Amino acid sequence: MDFAENKTFDLRQGVNIKNKNLSPQDVVIIAIDDASYEYILDNYGEWPLRRDIYAKIIDYLEAQSPKIIAFDLMFVKSMKNDSYADKILADSFQKYSNVYTAMNLDNQEEDLRISQNLPQKLAVNVDGDISPFKFSNCRVILQDIINATSNIGMINVVRSDDGVLRSMPLFLDYQGKYYPQLGLKVAAGAIGNSDVKNFIIKNNKLEFGNKKIPVENDGSVILNWYGTAGTFENIPMYKILKAAKTGTDSGYNFKDKVVYIGATASSLFDIKTVPTDRVFPGVEVQATYVQNLLDGNIIKKNPLWVNILTDLALITVTAIIIMATSYMPAAMGILAVIYGIYIFISYELMAHFNLWIEIVSPLSLAILTLVVSVIAKYLIKSKDFDEQYKLATTDGLTELYNHRYFQEQIRHSVEHAKRYNSEFSLVIIDIDYFKKFNDNYGHQSGDAVLKQISSILKRNVRVTDIVCRYGGEEISIILPNTSNQEAINIAQKLCDIVASKQFKLANGKESGVTISLGVSTYGQTDGTTPEEIISSADKRLYNAKNNGRNRVN
């Protein structure tokens, strides 16, 4: 799909969600959110959870007679060789026919993982002219679970070229067989067709219960988004864990619900970008998918011949108005009104009839050479500005913000803190013995390690935190609205993560690397000017290095 047209779809979806009411909803989510993740670590001492804990959750939920319990989690391999816990979970899948779980297809090389044959019971027959996405390998879950149930679906997603997830596959092609997406299996189970093995697609429509679902040629469906992250009811898992452990009532009603269990904590990295939100948990994508199938709310695109007729109609109207009107500003005004009406109609058709009619192609053709030229000029200028801005603010090696940008942002942070009586913290990081590392392994290996550490730091802080290359092997992180103790905790987490990694060098070998970190916070202790705050962080970094390195001060 065309990039610009995709963006118009996102805009329409963003406007449409303001008028959508997801009530009552068929799907609820038991979320492994940040609080639950913390609870699990505090009470069970590890993540992932032992598999028998999930079995207890299943037993607890089944007492309320949900329609479906679906895990947006993959139970891959035995955790610490705890086969007893795995067996308990597998027994739950065999005991309850309404429990589903996930598997994933991929294209990993055979020298990493030998592709395996999946049991025939997981495959389905599709009668229809589609070409699903093909995969050459798969990440198989526990064999005991595969033996226990056929309620296993794939959780592969489909992203557009810009990285936004707008559609989801119904079926995936692996070793010449079709395997259904988890959401499709869950929705089928919710309408009482859990054992369905044959799917029929006619005229790009899937016969699904009493509905006909629009299907794209690649076997995917375009999702209709209900809102931003958190639109579905999210129940923290720790509350269910507590209730299941004590045998008490959690206060939530799961009767006749499709219950999805999955991660929403950003630290667990199951985050997508969708038309309505940049940060959207994968389990909520699954919930949206299932809810779409259940209420028949899938988006349908116009066929090609309709798009061509629309293009010709707008081109003709534009040509007639321009030819018949001598006063060009009046002609442009009339055309602006017509184009505005067309855009409004496209919004209404999507809002009320789930119909996606193209905007970019017909309007671009109708506006003709002049407007196309203006748009092209604007896009070129905009792209050039973005590139220049990126070059001016980004370090070429690490792709972090550069020192100039850091100085601008710390001045801005100080001004913001003074104006709103808020706080922020600064972390300055130095790679331990980096000069000696470069001498031993060479500057190419040093650059490789610096890039990898930069990537780790960027992935393990918040979206609002500003990670910059301060200079040489030093990296700085500005932490908005962060107290000193919070900043120390964050710095310690980063220190531990880096120390636990092995870094690939330019010669193909690996080596461990550690970092030292100095933390300062805006205020009376560490200063109220950029210079004072930087100086305080530098002194603490110096102390960390003098005290043995690989630590936070």
Secondary structure, 3 states (H helix, E strand, C coil): CCHHHHHHHHHHHHHHHHHCCCCCCCEEEEEECHHHHHHHHHHHCCCCCCHHHHHHHHHHHHCCCCCEEEECCCCCCCHHHCHHHHHHHHHHHHHCCCEEEEEEEECCCCCCCCCCCCCHHHCEEEECCCCCCEECEEECCCHHHHHHCCCEEECCCEECCCCCEEEEECEEEECCEEEEEHHHHHHHHHCCCCCCCEEEEECCEEEECCEEEECCCCCEEECCCCCCCCCCEEEEHHHHHHHHHHCCCCCCCCCCCEEEEEECCHHHCCEEEECCEEEEEHHHHHHHHHHHHHHCCCEEECCHHHHHHHHHHHHHHHHHHHHHCCCHHHHHHHHHHHHHHHHHHHHHHHHHHCEECCCHHHHHHHHHHHHHHHHHHHHHHHHHHHHHHHHHHECCCCCCECHHHHHHHHHHHHHHHHHHCCCEEEEEEEECCHHHHHHHHCHHHHHHHHHHHHHHHHHCCCCCCEEEEEECCEEEEEEECCCHHHHHHHHHHHHHHHHHCEEECCCCCEEECCEEEEEEECECCCECCHHHHHHHHHHHHHHHHHCCCCCEC
